[in-house]
């Protein structure tokens, strides 16, 4: 037992240990998702995060130490986002047919996402830092953290809000849109990318390449529009 404890103490100091454990937790989450028949509540990202949190709590590892390895995975967010252009290119013929409806949806959706976040935060009486950290919850993690840093929010809190929004959006998006009879691939994909960014996009690709492509498009454009709108709205607010 002493030998194992000594081995673990040495291993936990290595960044690659946490890369391996992160990937292992995600693979286990995918297996659980498949066992559930792809149930919306068994979202691999949410399950993977819970499993990883359990490991960190059980081993007494703080986030700073974990992130020494986790940052290697974070570096892949940029290339993974750029790679979403490939399926989008394959669906350019569909994009040209729905350009104007999607543009209007993008502008209104981004505005509603920001205003609704601010409204809920204001009703709950949250302080200024929490409000500014919450405003960019509907965009991808790197963009959200950058926006929060620029406007006086807390990037770490912004990342948490993004992940929570993404998990719930990925879980509830398809059941909700199906009930509203808005389950077409283009509509579902674009709405999911707007509301649930990368996590929702991963879910959309499970449905079809078309849904995933339009989800990736919405995620990228929403990040751009949100980064422009938030500073303008804050200037008006103050």
N, C-alpha and C positions, 0 to 999 in steps of 0.2 A: 504493500500500500504506500509505503514511504517512497519507494522507487517510482511509482506511478505519479505521486504528488510532485516529486522533483522533476519528472519528465514533463508534466503539464505546466509547471511553473516556467520551465525553459521554453516550451512550445508557445505559450501565450504571449511571449515577448516578440515572437516572429510575426510580422505583418501578414505573411502568406497563410498563417493558421486561420486568421479571421476571414480571408478570402475564401478558403476552403469551406469553413463552417457556414458562411453566407450562402455559397452555392449549394451546399448540402441541405440547408434548411429550405431553400427554394425548390430543390428537386423533390424533397419530401412533401412540400406543399402542392406541387404539381400532381404527385401521386395521389394525395388525398382528394384533390379536385377531380381527378379521373374516377376515383372510387365513388365519389358522390354523383357521378354522371354529369359533371360540369355545372353543378348547382351554383347559382349566382352568389350565394352566401359563402361558398367555399372558394373565394377568390384567392389565387395562388400568392399574390403580393401580400394581401392581408394575413393569410395563414403563415406565409414565410416570415413576415415581420414578427408575428406573435411567437413563432418558434425561436427565432433569433433572440428576441427579448428574453425569453425563458432561459436560453443558454447564458446570456450575459448576466442575468440575475443569479442564476445558479452558481456561476463561477466567480461572482463578485467583480466583474470586469466593467469599468466605466466606459463611457462613450468615446472619450478621447483616445484611450488605448485601442478600442475596437477600430476606430477610424483610421488608425495607422495602416490597417489593411484595407478597410472599406474604401479609402480614397482611390485605390487602384480601379475598383469597379465604377466609382463615380466618374472617372476619367472617360469611361466608355459611353457616357450619356450623350456627349456631343456627336461622336461618329454614328451612334445608333439613331439619333434624331435626323442627321443628314441622310442616312440610308433610307429613310421613309420616302425620299423623293423618287426612288425606283418604282414602287407600285403606283405612285401618283402619275408618273410619266406614262405608264401603261393605261391609265384611265383618263388621259387628256380629252379624248373624244366625249366622254361623259361630262367632264368639267365644263366644256364650252356650252353645253346645253342648259346648264343650271347655274351659270355664273352669277347672274343678278340676284336670284333668290338667296344664294349662298352668301353673297356680299352683304345683303341686308340683314340676314340672320347673324352674320359675324359681328356687325357693328352693334346691333341691338343686344345680342347675346353677351358680348363683352361688357357693354354698359350695364345691363341688368345684373351680371355677375358681380361687378364692382359695387354697385349701389346697394344690392341686397346684402352683401357682406357687411358694408358699412352700416346699413340699417339695423341688422341683427346685433352687431357689436354695440351700437349706440343704445339700443333698447336694453341690452344686458348690462350696460354701464361699464363696459370694458375701458381700460385706460388707453391713452394715445398710442403707446407702443404696440399693444395687442391689436388695436384697430388697424394700424398701418401694416402689421405683419399679416393680417387676415385678408387685406384687400386683393392680393394677388394669388389667392388660393386656387384659381381656376387655370393657371398656366403651369408649364413644366417647372420642375424643381430649380434648375440653374437660373432661369429667368426670374422666378419668384424671389429667390434669395437675392439676386442682383437688384430687383426693384425695391425690396424691403430695406436693403442696405442704403440705397440712394435716398429714400424718403424718410428715414429715421426709424424704421421698424427693426425687428430682430430677425436676421436671416435664418437662424436655427428654428425659431418658432414658425416662420413662413414655410420652411420645409415640412414641418409636422402637419400644418394645415393643408398643404398641397397633397401629402400622402393620404391623409384622412379623406379629403374630398375625392381623390382619385379612386380609392377603394370603394367608397359608397356609391360614386357615380358608376363605376364598373359593375357593381352588384345590382343596382336598381335601374340602370338605364334601359336595358332591354325589356324587362317586365313592364315598365312604365310606358315606353314607346309602343310596345305591342298592344297594350290596352287602349292606347289612343289611336291605334291603327296607323302608326307612323313607322312601321318596321322595315321600310325599304332600305336597302344597303346604303345608298347615298345619304339618306336622311339620318338613319341610325348612326352611321359612321361620323358624320359631321357634328351631330349633336353630342355624341360621346366624346369626341376630341375637344369640343368646346368646354364641356363640363368636367371631364375626367382626365384630360391631357394624356400623358404617356401610359398610365395604368389602364385607362379606358381604351387607348389605341391598341394595346396588347390584347385586350378582350375583343375588340372589334375585328382584329385579324383572325381570331378563332372562328368568327362568323364567315368572313369572306375577305379576299384580297381587296375587293372594291370598298367594303366598309372600312377596312384598315387604312387604305390609301386616303380616303376622305377624312378619316379621323386624324391621320397625321397632318393633312393639310390644315384642318381646323386648329389643331394644337399649335402649329407653327405660326399661323396668321393671328390667332388669338393672343399669343405671346407678344407679337409685335404691336397689335392694337392696344392691348392692356398696358404695355410699357409706355405708350403715348398718352393714353387717357388718364391714368392714375395721377400723374403730376399735374395735369390740367385741372382735373376735378378737385384735387387738394388745394390748388391755388384759388379756385372758386369758393371752396368750402371755408377757407380761412380769410 
